[in-house]
Amino acid sequence: MTIDGSAVHVAAEEVDGLLGRHFAEKFDAAATAEIREKFAAEHIVPLRGLLPPELFGPIRDEAFGIMDRYGVSHDLTFEITDGTPRSMTTVGQPVIKDEGPLIDAFYFSPQVLDLVSRVVGEKVHTCPYAGEHYVISRLLKSGDTHGWHWDDYTYGIILVLEAPHYTEGGFVQAVSHTSWDKENPDVHGALISSQVRSYALEPGDAYVVKTNTTMHRVYPIRGDGRRTIVNMTLASEDDLSRPMTHETNDALFGGVRDPRDAG
């Protein structure tokens, strides 16, 4: 790690060590036990200040640069999630693999896998489908939203790189203990029968979600707010042997560049 004026330069091979030192201080046994208890109840939990300051800036700058150069805007609805909208700008895994060494290092960090495993109460794995390893998304104008949905794999960890004040939208909402029937999705039934919880996040925070049984969305942006995140998918032990499809991921983020990378 080097400092040039006000800029901090971090090499990919330094990421795991920086995270290990930070996690040892911030997510000790007592703190992790409290987080795990909350996750067990709600199936979503914020990890406040997950990124240490010396890593937050470089990862944010890397993601912003990738988004500014390669972002693709979408305004879609998906019948597979009951017609919910995706109004957002995205960059998929193949570009990030080439252009984002810090994001890649974070995703494959043993420290991250260990922390998430401790939070969710079971061993997690990197996703066998490369197209879902990591993606960047940005909500940047009024009405932009990542509408109600579930995901195929069990877990997600989302890094919040910028977020508006909750009064400008962009906060996370979740409905746990629900299920995704792709042939007959029922978002409104889940909303009526279950509790909706909302979470405001700050830059540098992250959150872990049990995404296959927790319907979730990002509340639409209002006014001039902007939200940029890196979404990373993690697999449970059961996921490794279950057949999966990736319809919404491939439509929004482009899937994989080479079919041989599909896993």
C-alpha positions in Angstrom: 0.0 0.0 0.0 1.4 3.4 -1.0 0.2 6.9 -0.5 0.6 9.5 -3.3 -0.6 12.9 -2.1 -4.2 12.2 -1.0 -4.5 9.0 -3.0 -4.1 5.6 -1.5 -2.9 2.8 -3.8 -3.6 -0.7 -2.8 -2.4 -3.8 -4.7 -4.7 -6.8 -5.1 -2.4 -9.0 -3.1 -2.8 -6.7 -0.1 -6.6 -6.9 0.1 -6.9 -10.1 2.2 -4.4 -8.9 4.8 -6.1 -5.5 5.1 -9.4 -7.2 5.6 -8.0 -9.7 8.1 -6.7 -7.0 10.4 -9.9 -4.9 10.1 -12.2 -7.9 10.7 -10.2 -9.0 13.7 -10.9 -5.6 15.4 -14.4 -4.9 14.2 -16.0 -8.4 13.9 -14.7 -10.2 16.9 -16.5 -13.2 18.4 -19.0 -11.1 20.4 -19.8 -8.7 17.5 -20.2 -11.6 15.1 -22.4 -13.5 17.5 -24.8 -10.5 17.7 -24.8 -10.2 13.9 -25.4 -13.9 13.4 -28.4 -13.8 15.8 -29.9 -10.9 13.8 -29.3 -12.7 10.5 -30.9 -15.9 11.8 -34.1 -13.9 12.6 -34.3 -11.6 9.6 -32.2 -13.3 6.9 -30.6 -10.0 6.1 -28.1 -8.0 8.2 -26.0 -4.9 7.7 -22.3 -5.1 8.3 -21.5 -1.6 9.3 -18.1 -0.3 8.2 -17.1 -3.6 6.6 -14.5 -1.9 4.4 -11.6 -0.3 6.2 -10.9 3.3 5.1 -7.7 2.4 3.4 -9.5 -0.1 1.2 -12.9 1.7 0.8 -11.5 4.5 -1.3 -9.5 2.4 -3.8 -12.4 -0.1 -4.3 -14.9 2.8 -4.7 -12.6 4.5 -7.2 -12.1 1.3 -9.1 -15.8 0.6 -9.3 -16.7 4.2 -10.3 -14.1 4.1 -13.1 -15.4 0.8 -14.4 -19.0 2.1 -14.2 -18.2 5.4 -15.9 -16.4 3.6 -18.8 -18.6 0.6 -19.3 -22.0 1.1 -17.6 -25.1 0.0 -19.6 -28.5 1.5 -18.8 -31.5 -0.8 -18.5 -35.2 -0.1 -18.1 -36.8 -3.5 -18.0 -39.5 -5.6 -16.3 -39.2 -9.3 -15.6 -42.3 -11.5 -15.6 -40.2 -14.2 -13.8 -40.4 -11.8 -10.8 -44.1 -10.8 -11.3 -43.4 -7.9 -13.6 -41.1 -6.0 -11.2 -38.9 -3.3 -12.7 -35.1 -2.9 -13.2 -34.3 0.7 -13.9 -30.5 0.8 -13.4 -27.1 1.1 -15.0 -24.9 -2.0 -14.7 -21.5 -3.6 -15.5 -21.1 -7.4 -15.5 -18.5 -9.9 -14.3 -16.4 -10.2 -17.5 -15.5 -6.5 -17.6 -14.9 -6.4 -13.8 -12.6 -9.5 -14.1 -10.5 -7.6 -16.6 -10.6 -4.1 -15.0 -11.3 -4.6 -11.3 -8.4 -6.4 -9.5 -9.4 -5.1 -6.1 -13.1 -6.2 -6.5 -11.9 -9.6 -7.6 -9.5 -9.9 -4.7 -12.2 -9.0 -2.2 -14.6 -11.6 -3.7 -12.1 -14.4 -3.5 -10.7 -13.3 -0.1 -10.6 -16.2 2.5 -11.3 -13.5 5.1 -14.6 -12.6 3.4 -15.7 -16.2 3.0 -14.9 -16.9 6.6 -16.7 -13.8 7.9 -19.9 -14.5 5.9 -19.8 -18.2 6.9 -19.7 -17.1 10.6 -22.6 -14.7 10.0 -24.9 -17.1 8.2 -24.0 -20.2 10.2 -22.8 -22.4 7.5 -19.8 -22.7 5.1 -20.2 -20.5 2.0 -18.4 -20.9 -1.3 -17.6 -18.7 -4.3 -20.4 -19.1 -6.9 -19.8 -21.9 -9.5 -21.3 -19.6 -12.2 -18.7 -16.9 -12.9 -21.3 -14.5 -14.3 -22.7 -14.1 -10.8 -19.4 -13.6 -8.9 -19.7 -9.8 -8.9 -21.5 -7.1 -10.7 -21.7 -3.3 -10.3 -25.0 -1.5 -10.4 -25.9 2.2 -10.1 -29.2 4.0 -9.6 -28.7 7.6 -10.7 -32.0 9.3 -11.5 -35.4 9.7 -9.9 -37.4 6.5 -10.3 -34.4 4.2 -10.7 -34.9 1.0 -8.8 -33.8 -2.6 -8.5 -37.3 -4.0 -8.1 -38.6 -6.8 -5.9 -36.8 -10.1 -6.7 -35.2 -13.2 -5.4 -31.9 -14.8 -6.5 -31.0 -18.3 -7.5 -28.1 -18.9 -5.1 -28.5 -18.7 -1.4 -26.4 -15.8 -0.3 -25.3 -12.4 -1.4 -23.0 -9.8 0.0 -23.4 -6.3 -1.2 -20.8 -3.5 -0.8 -22.3 0.0 -0.6 -20.0 2.5 -2.3 -22.4 5.4 -2.4 -25.9 5.9 -1.2 -28.3 8.8 -0.8 -29.9 9.8 2.5 -32.9 7.6 3.0 -35.3 10.5 2.3 -34.1 10.3 -1.3 -34.8 6.6 -1.5 -32.1 4.0 -2.3 -32.5 2.0 0.9 -32.9 -1.7 1.0 -36.2 -3.5 1.8 -36.5 -7.2 2.5 -39.3 -9.8 3.1 -37.7 -12.9 4.6 -39.1 -16.5 4.7 -40.6 -16.3 1.3 -40.2 -18.4 -1.8 -39.7 -17.9 -5.5 -41.9 -19.9 -7.8 -40.6 -18.9 -11.3 -43.7 -20.4 -13.0 -46.1 -18.4 -10.8 -44.2 -15.6 -9.0 -46.4 -13.7 -6.4 -44.6 -10.6 -5.2 -47.8 -9.0 -3.9 -48.8 -12.2 -2.0 -45.5 -12.1 -0.2 -45.9 -8.4 0.7 -49.4 -9.1 2.1 -48.5 -12.1 4.1 -45.1 -11.1 5.5 -43.3 -8.3 7.2 -41.3 -5.8 5.2 -38.1 -4.6 6.8 -36.1 -1.6 5.6 -32.4 -0.8 6.1 -30.5 2.4 5.4 -26.9 1.9 4.5 -23.9 4.2 4.5 -20.9 4.2 2.1 -18.4 1.6 3.3 -21.2 -0.6 4.8 -22.2 -4.0 3.4 -25.1 -6.3 3.9 -25.5 -10.0 3.7 -28.8 -11.5 2.4 -30.2 -15.0 2.2 -31.3 -14.1 -1.3 -33.1 -17.3 -2.4 -35.8 -17.0 0.3 -35.7 -13.3 1.0 -37.6 -11.2 -1.5 -35.8 -7.8 -1.6 -35.5 -4.6 -3.5 -34.0 -1.1 -3.5 -36.5 1.6 -2.9 -36.8 3.9 -5.9 -34.5 6.9 -6.0 -36.2 10.2 -5.4 -34.7 13.5 -6.6 -31.0 13.7 -7.1 -29.8 10.8 -5.0 -27.4 8.2 -6.4 -26.5 4.7 -5.3 -23.6 2.5 -6.5 -23.0 -1.0 -5.2 -21.0 -4.1 -5.9 -23.2 -7.2 -5.6 -21.4 -10.5 -5.0 -23.1 -13.9 -5.0 -22.0 -16.8 -2.7 -23.2 -20.4 -2.7 -24.2 -22.7 0.1 -23.1 -26.3 0.2 -26.5 -27.3 -1.3 -26.2 -24.8 -4.1 -23.1 -26.6 -5.5 -25.2 -29.7 -6.5 -28.5 -27.9 -7.5 -29.4 -27.1 -11.1 -29.5 -23.3 -11.6 -30.6 -20.9 -14.2 -29.5 -17.3 -14.5 -32.2 -15.4 -16.5 -32.3 -12.1 -14.8 -28.5 -12.0 -14.2 -27.7 -12.6 -17.8 -30.2 -10.0 -19.0 -29.0 -7.3 -16.7 -25.3 -8.1 -16.5 -24.4 -10.0 -19.6 -23.6 -13.4 -18.0 -20.1 -14.8 -19.0 -18.0 -13.9 -22.0 -16.8 -17.4 -22.6 -19.3 -20.4 -22.1 -16.4 -22.4 -20.6 -16.5 -20.0 -17.7 -20.1 -20.9 -16.8 -19.0 -23.6 -14.3 
